[in-house]
Amino acid sequence: MNVFLNLQRLVEPVSIGPGIMKSGTDGRPLARGIREARGRLIGMLDSAAAANPANLWVASQRVRYLAEDGRLKDAVAAALACKFAL
């Protein structure tokens, strides 16, 4: 699996945004690329969690990005699947 993102394909030219330029928006042009990149990252984190289910950092990142993607049931399942022990 290629772990590098094709940023030229994922990110279209956009404005700097309303916070800086007082006009324009970055929302719609960036949203598709962000969703794609997040999906690929979740896939990589899933693979890392399968290889090392006790890795707390990997588990926490899976939970964070699954929740950010609106996949709350998957986020809870990822948290419960973590085998980290003190």
N, C-alpha and C positions, 0 to 999 in steps of 0.2 A: 504494500500500500504506500502510495506517495504521501508523505506527511507534510509536504509543503503546499501552501495555498497559492492558487493562481490569482493573485490580487488584481491583476489587470482585468481579468474576466469577472471577478466578484464585485469590484467597486467601479462604478461609473463616475465620470467627472461630475462634481457637484459644487455648489457654492460653499463658502466658508461657513455660512449659516447666519441666522438672525442674531445670534448672541454677539457676533463680531461685526458683521456688515450691516446690521439693522434691516436686512431684507434677505430673501431666499430661504431655502430649507434644505436640510440634509436628510430628512426622514425617508421619503419614498425611494430615492435612488439608492440609498445605502441599505435599506431594509432587506432586500432580496439577498444581497451578498452576505449580510450579517447572519441571516437565517441559514444559508448554505454553510458558512464557515462554522457556525455553532453546531450544526448537525454533524459535520465532519469531526469536530472536536469531541462531541459526545461519543461518537463511534470509537475514537482513539481511547477515550477514558474508559469506555466499556471493555475494550480489549485489555487495557492496563489493569482494570479491576478483576477481570477473569484470571489474569496471570498472577495477581497478588491481592487477594481479597482482604488482607489485613492492613493494606496501606491506607491510613486515615486521610492523607492528603488527597489521594486519588478519589476516595469515596466522597469527601466533602466537595471536591470540584464537580463530580458527577451530579450530586444533589443540587448544587448551585445552578449549573447550566441546564439541567432538566427542568428545574423550577422556572428559570428565566424563559425557557422555551414553552412554558405553559403545561408541561407534562408532570403535573403534581403527583399523580399516582405512581408514575415511574420514579420520581424523586424519592418518595417514601420507600418504595421497594429497594432502591439503591442504598438508602440509609440503613434499612434493615438487613441488607445483604453484606454489609461491612463486618468483617470478622476481627476488627481491632480489639485488643484486650490490653488492659493496663498490667 
